[in-house]
Amino acid sequence: MEMKNKKGFITRFLNWVERTGNKMPAPLIIFIILTGLILLASWLFSAIGTQVVSPATNEIIRVENLLTPTNLVRILEGTISNFTSFPALGLVLVVMLGIGVAEQSGYFEVLLTSVIKKAPINLVLWIIIFVGILGNIAGDAAPIVMPPLAALIFIKMGYHPIAGAIVGYVAPMGGFAANMIPGMSDALVFAFTQPAAQLIDPTISVNVLMNYYFIFLSTPILAMVIFWILKKYTLPHLGTYTPEIGSNITADQDEISEEKRVALKWANWGFFAFILVMLALTVPSNGLLRNAETGSIVNDSPLMNGVGVLITLMFFVPGIIYSLKAGEIKNSHDFSNMLSKSMSGMGNFIVIVFFAAQMMAYFSWSNLGTVIAVKGAELLQSTNGIVLILGFIVLTGFVNLFIGSASSKWALLAPIFVPMFMLLDYHPALTQMAYRIGDSITNPLSPMMPYFPILLATIQKYDKKAGIGTMMANALPYSVAIGIIWPILLIIWYTFGLPLGPNSPIFLN
């Protein structure tokens, strides 16, 4: 009985979060309000002389007043470039072009109907979660592709599509630092950890896989956490989905005609052929999609730099093949209409991005993010041991709500905390892992993430009344659960002194 009351309290609290959040103004209005607050804060903190010393360059960084004539001109001239250079804007639109073709052609519907009729539902859920977590190896792709794709799969399984969109976003974002395959994020953080460590010991031996043992084990553990929250909270909370009147969204699993079966077979062969071509261009040491100078697949390679186009083609090829074989495309006009329809639902996303881009640009120009990061770090300098590790994770998670870029945060925090931990006899691998955990925990909640608008657009496709409150209420349980389990796992690792990766112990001596 006590457990039921506890669950009831949690449910009531999250319902309150959702109701309160959805009573807030439209997302674009919220971004406008936040932009105004940033402008006022830049004026106020600049007027009182707020400043910090950059740990990376030892330069004095002051809060910049954005309401000066010079900065007002900068705002005027930079508005369009802020929008067009918004992280992942082009990638989202290009990838959604491919996904849209696969969806509009009917390929997704027939494929998912075919798979879901044969596979156990729980297995499908596990696959979605694992693919989401492992998908962060491709950087920006997973949080863009997974929410709309998972929503479609959930509909076909008879579940609420918003639950699919949330779990498709949480898996790659909340588990951003976890993976079984070394990827882009490993190389990204290492680039800042190594020079920060050499500030204390120029001869120290560190490597890009310094967290590999820990993040490998973290992957199945986080998958279990996400699966448990999905089954115990999200699915019961959202309940049965009823498409809005006039919507062409359907959860019915109709029988697949012979013509569609043949078209599906051809489309799947096209998909596998595309994957084989990609492998042929990647696996050989001199492969076209490798870095021409280093041979790397991850660092500055055509594979990673062109991942958006490749993912688009991965969906586009089978979608077009299916359309041709199933008779969905009979002439060039049908093809043109299909491409247009595939992009027709992105209008809301584009509008939100315009205002979000201005807010993020002003926040960066004002130096408020840098000041928050450095001031927060100063609060932890007198702590040690487990308290230091947990405090650093909390600080990183808090800063992550204001600075979405993982590289920007670590560029600021690494020169402070890597030397600080080393002076306390902790290896840089521990500092880096604590940072990566904190950076991941609040990813699903941070409005500064460039993928935040695509999740909102996906959710509103299925429920026009849904808003930021819906997103926050459904993502919060995952962030809380990950924020409890993952630090505990690191503390256990720390307590037993287990190596975090190859040649990467907990302690220096």
N, C-alpha and C positions, 0 to 999 in steps of 0.2 A: 504493500500500500504506500509506503514511504517513497519507493522508487517511482510509482505512478505519479505521486504528487510532484516529485522532482521533475519528471518529464513534462508534467503539465505546466510547471513554472517555466521551464526552458521554452516550451512551445509558445506559451503566452508572451514571453519576453521577445522572442523572434517575430511573432505576429505583430507585436507593438513596433518593433524596428521596421518591419515592412510597411505597416500602415503609416507610421510617422514619415518614413523615407519617401513613400509615394505621395504624401501630401505636400511635399516640397515642390517648388516650381519645376517646370520642364528642365531636363538636363542642360540644354543650351543656356537657359536663364541662370542656372546654378553656376555654369562656367563664366558667364558674364559677371555675376555677383562676385565670384572668387577673384576674377581679374581686377575688379574695382578695389577689392580689399587688398590685393597685392600692391596696387598703385598707392593706396593710402599708407600701407605698412612701409613701403619703400621711402615715402616722404617722412614718416614719423621716425623710423629708426635711423634714417640718414641725418635728420635734424638733431637727434640726441647723440650722434657720433658713434653709433654701434660699429665695431670692427673686430676682426680676429686676425691672427697670424696664420698664414697658410702653412700647414705642415709639410707640404711638398716643395714649396719654393722659398719659405720664410718671408714672403712678401706680406705686407699689411693689406687685408681685404676689407673694404668698407661697404656698407650697404649703400647701394646706388639709388639716388632719388630719381624715379622715372617721370616725375612731373616737371622737370626742368625743360626749358625750351628745346635744348639739344636732344633730350630723350623723347620729347613729344614728336619731334621731327623723325627720330629713329623709329618710333612706333608707327607713324604714318607711312614711312618708306618700307618698313619691314613687314607690314601686314600680309601682303600676298606671299612673300617668300616664307614667312612663318607657316603659312598654310601648305604651300607646295612642298616644303622640306620637312613636313611633319613626319616623324618616324613611322614607317610601315604603311603610310597612306597609299603609295603606289603599289606596294606589295599586296595589300589587302584587295585593292580593286582588280589587280591582275589575277590573283589567285581566285577571287570570287567569280571572275569571268569563266575560268575553267570549271569550277564547281557548279556554277549556274547552268552551263551547257549540259553537264552530266545530270543535273536535276531536271531541267526543262525538257530534255529528250526523253525522260522516263527511265533512263538507265539506272539511276539510284533506286528508284521505287521498285523496279523489277529485281534488281540485285539484292536489295535488302529484304524484300519479301521472300526471295528464294533462300537466302542464308538463314533468316530468322525462323523459317518453317523447319529447318533441319537442325539448327544448333540450340543447345540449352540456353535459356535466357541468362542465367548467371554467368555462363562462359562468355557470352557476348559482352556483358557488363565488365567482366575482368579484362577482356581484350581492349575495350574502349579506354579503360583506366591505364593499362600498361602502355598502350600505344601513345596515349597522351603524355605520360611521364617520359617514355623513351624518345618521344618526338621532339623534346627540347634540344636534342642534339643538332637539329636543323635550325636552331635559333628562333627566328620570328614565325616560322611556318606553323608550328603546332597550335599556338593559341589563336591563330587565324582560321585554320582549317577545322580543328576539332569541334568548336561549339556548334556551328551549323550542321556539320555531319552527324555529330552525336544526337542532336535534336531530331533529325530525320530518323535515325535508328530507333530512338526511344518511341517515336510515334508508331513505328511499325511493330514494336513490341507491346503496344498498348499502354505505354507509360507517358507521363507528361513531358512534352518536348523541352520545357524550361529546365526540368531536372537534367536532361541530357546536355543542354547548352551550358549549364553551371558546371557539371562534372567534366565536360569537355574543356572547359576553361581552367578549372581548379587543378586538374591533373598536371598539365604542363607548367602552370604558373606557380602553384603551391609546392610542387615538387621540382622546381626549376633546377636545383643543385643536385638532384638525384638522377642517376642513370647507370646502366650497366655497360655503356659504351662511352669511352672518353670522347668529349665533344668540344664545341666552340666555347662553352662557358668555362671549361677547365683552362683552356689556353688564355681566355680573356682575363681571369683573375690572376693567373700566374704572372702575366705581363707586369702587374703592379706589385705583386708579392715579392718577387725576386729583388728588384731594386730597393724596396723598403727594407728587406732583410739585410741587404749588403750595407745599409747605413750603419749597422751595428757590427757585422762580421762580413767583410768583403770576400772571405774564402768559404762561406757557408755553402753547403750542397743542398740545393732544392731542385725539384723537377715538376713538370706539368702534371704528373699523375700523383702528386703528393696526397690527394684526398680519395684516391680511387677505391681502396678497400672499404672505406666508410660509405661512400655514395653508392657503391654496388649493393651493399647490404641494405642501405636505406630504401632502395627502389621497391622491393617486395613489401617491406614494412609500411611504407607510405601508401602503397596500393591497397593494403589491407585496411588501413585507416580510412582512406577515401571510400572504399567499398562499404565499410561498416556504416559510415555516416550516410551514404546514399541509401542503403537499405533501411536503416533504422530511423532516419529523419526525413531526408529530402523527398523520397517517393511517397511515404504516407502523408507528409505535410502538404504536398502539392495535389495529391489525389488524382482523380480521373480528368483527362483533358477533353474538353468539348470545343471543337473548332467554332469560330465565330460565324454567324450567318453570312452567307455570301462568299465565304472563304473556300478556296479549292484544296485546302489541306484535309487529308483524310487519313484515318488510321486503319482503314479496312485492308485486309490482306486478300485481295481477289485472286482467283485462279489465274495462272500465267498461261496464255495461249501458246500454241506451238510456234507461231511466228515470232513471238517475243522471246521464247526460249532459244530459238536459233540466233536471233539478234543478240541476246545476252551472251551466248557462247562465243560469237564472233568478237563482241566487245571485250570480253574477258581475255581472249587470245591477244587482242590488240594491247590490252593493259600489260600482260606478261611480256609481250614482245618489247614494249617500251622499257620495262624494268631490265630486261636482258641487254638492251642497247646501253642503258645507263651503267650497268655493271661492266660491260665491255669497255666503256669509256672511263671507268673509274678504277677497276681492280688492277690492271697492269701498271707497273711502276712508272711508265711513261704515258699513262692515260691522259686523254685530252682534258678531262675534268679535274686533274690534279694541278697543283702549283707547278708551273713550268720550271722553276729554279730549284725548289726544295723537294718536290714530289709529294708534298703534304696534301691530304684530303680536307683537313679541317682549316688550316691557317691560310687565309687569302687565296683560296682555290676557286676555279670557275664553278665547281660544284656548290660551294657555299655562297659565293657571290651571285650565282644565278639560280639559287634554290627556288625562288618565287616563280620564275618562268618554268622551271622543270616540274614543279608541283602542278602548275596550271596545265601543262601538257599531259601530265599523268592522268588528270581527270578529263581533259579535253579530247584526247585520242579515243578512249573507249566511248565517251559520250557521242562523238560524231559517228563512229562506226555503228553504234547502236541505232542512232537516228536514221542512218542510210538503210540499214538492213530491216528496220522495223517500219520504214516508210514514213517516218516523222518529218524527214526533209525530202521534198520532191523537187525543189528548185532553189535558186539563189535567194529568193524572197523569204522562203521558210528559214533558211540559214541565218539571214540577216535579222529576222524577227526573233529567232531563238537567242542570238547574241544580245539583242536589245532587252529582252525579257530577263535575261540572266543578270543584268545590271540594274533593272528597274527598282529593285528593293534597296538599293544602296544610298538613296537620296537622304534619308534620315541620318545615316552614318556620316555622310559628307558634311552635312550642316553642323552636326555636333563637333566633328573634327576641326572645322574652321575656328570655332570659339575655343575649343580645348587647346588648339595650337597657339593661339594668342596668349592664353593664360600661362602655358608652360614656358613660352618664350620670355614673357615679362618676369616670371619667377626666376629664370636663369639670369636675365640681365640685372636684376636687382641684387644678386648675390645673397639673397635670403636663405637659399638652400645650403650654401657653403657655411654661413654663420650658424645655422641650426646644427649642422653636422659637427662642426668644431666645438661649439659650446657644449653639445651633448657629450662629446668625448672627454671634455675636461671634468665632467661629473664623475667619471669612472676611474680616474687616474689613481685614486687612493684605495681602490679595492684590489682584491687578489683572489686566486684560486677559483673555486666553483662560482662564487659571487661575481667575479670578474667575467667569467665566461657567459653566465646568464645575463649579466648586465649589458655586455657587449651585444648579445643576441637581441635583447629588448631595444637597445639603442638603434641598432641597424634596422630592425623592423619598423621603428618609429620614423627614422629618417627616410625609409623606403616609401612612406606615405606621401612624401614631398618631392623626392628625387627618384624618378622611375628608372633611370639608366643605371644598370649595375656597375658599369665601368666608371661612371662619374662618381658614384658613392665610394667605390673602392679606391679610386685615385685620391680621394680626400682622406679616407679613414686608414688606409694601409700604412702611410708614413707615420701615423700616430700609434696605432695599435700593434703592428708587427714588431717595431722596436721595443715598445712597452712590454709586450708578452715575452720577448726574447730576454730582456733584462730580468724577468722573473723566472727564467730558465724554461720557457715554453717554446717549442719548435714553431716556425711560421706556418706549418701545416695545420696546427690547431687553431691559430688565429684566423687563417683563411677559411677553415671549415665553419667556425662559429659565425663568421661574417656571412657565408653563403646560406646558412640556415636562417639567420635573421632576415636576409634579403629575400628569401623565398616565402616565408610565413605570411607576410602581409601583401604579397603580390596580388592575390585575388581581390583584395579590398582597396588597393591603391587606385585612385582616379587619375594618377599621373602616368599610368601605364598606357602606351599607345594603342593597346588592344582593347582597352576598356570600352570604347565606343562600339566596336564590332560586336562585343558580347551584348551590349544594350540593344543594338539594332536587331540581333538575332532573337532576343527575348521578346521584343516588341512586335516582331513578325507574328508571333503566336498569341500575344496578349497586348493589345494596344494600350491598355491601362497600366501595364507594368512599368515600373520606373527604377530609379536607383535603389529605392527601398527594397524592392523585390530582389535585386541583385545582391545587396548587402545581407539581407536576412537569410538568403539561401547559401551564400558563400561563407558567412561568418562561422557556422559550425565546423567547416573544413579547416579554416584558418586556426581556430581555437584548438581543434584536435591535433593538427600538425604542429602547432606551436607548443603543445604539451609533450607529445610523443618524441618528436625529433630532438629537442634539447635533452630530454631524459636519456635518449640513446647516446648522445655525445658525452654526457656526464658519466654514463656507464663505461664508455670507451676510455674516457679520461681516468676514471677510478682504477681500471685494470691496466692502464698504461699500454693499450694496444696500439700498434702502428696504424696510422690513418691511410698510408699508402706506401709504395716502395721507398725504402730509405727515409721514411718520414715518421719518426717517433713522436710521442707526446712531449717528451722533455729533451732538451738539448744535451744534458749531461746525466 
